[in-house]
Amino acid sequence: MAQVTVNQDESIEAALRRFKRRVSKAGIFSDLKRTRHYETPAEKRKRKASSRRRR
């Protein structure tokens, strides 16, 4: 779980930027999008093959 503590002299916007950066590095949004709907085995194979090609 991504967690950010706000320092005394720090603005909320800066803390929010740091939080968004941590969430994107942790891959939480991509995992959420992937698990939101059922993915058939054929779709899983297709997604994994395309990610292998990108690497």
Beta strands, then each sheet from edge to edge (+ up, - down):
end
